[in-house]
Amino acid sequence: MELRQLEYFVAVAEERNFTRAAERVHISQSGVSAQIRRLEQELGAELFDRSARAVALTVAGEAALAHARAALAAAGAVGRAVDEVTGLVRGRLTVGMVVGCTVTPLFDALAAFHGAHPGVEVLLREDGSDRLVEGVRGGALDLALVGAAVATPEDLHALTIVDERLVAAVPPGHPLAARESLALAELVARPLVCMPPGTGLHAVLDQACAAQGLRPSIVMEAGAPDAIADLAVRGLGVAVLSESMAAVHAGRLTALPLADVDVPALLALVWRPVHTPAVGAFLAHARRAFGAPGGP
């Protein structure tokens, strides 16, 4: 039994797909499949049910998964212990980023980290905030920039980057453009353009509506704030954005504060309490890039 076989096994178990797992570990799909087969032959049991479209763990696979993760974590701890003594940072850093991210300090931090630690392979993955948080919890991601409503996940460490309120944004000439503010009930009575489910902005809108027993009419969803603004400019719906997102389009859209919504939209870096030296080094660059104070 080899550590690489356990790595491939965990990758397939988490991705539930041999092709995505192969992309994650940077070898061919046939290579992953062959190593998994060898592992199954050595263990004397099939670890995956391959009969359905989505790969599923067998009972034996479920039993093996936690131990495989523990073995990989233990092997990683050996390397980290040596790195801490020698002052080296190496290996791989996998960073998650919420869909439609336009926060350039994150890219500045990645560039600074890469320049300081060229021996570390840096991977960047884009997804919805919910999946990113689960990726950090499960170890598929080292840290992630995610959107959240009210508070960041309690079981993870977090560095809050943005803490803003939602606004409605409309083009000049819109019936609401002359208003100074808007009630949530007035907003949801109109067609809306918003970020998709799984993002922080959508979660804030859902939570605010639930608190007032309202149901929004979201007619279009887009993963990037610029796309939402473009749709609103063309009259396809009222844009739901954060204050800073709307400010970028001040010449084309009028931002209206929601007078009765106090739920903040947060953007934060999250990571596990126990992390690698590479994560610690990246966080130092991130704090400088975002102008944030030091922390864990």
URRADA-V217986 format. One record per helix or strand. SS is the DSSP state (~ for helix, > for strand). FROM is the first residue (numbers start at 0). TO is the last residue. If there is no record, write none. Layout:
# URRADA-V217986
SS/FROM/TO ; SS/FROM/TO
This chain:
# URRADA-V217986
~/2/14 ; ~/17/24 ; ~/28/42 ; >/47/48 ; >/55/56 ; ~/58/85 ; >/90/97 ; ~/103/115 ; >/119/126 ; ~/128/137 ; >/142/148 ; >/156/163 ; >/165/170 ; >/180/181 ; ~/183/187 ; >/190/193 ; ~/199/211 ; >/216/220 ; ~/224/232 ; >/237/241 ; ~/242/246 ; >/252/257 ; >/264/270 ; ~/276/289
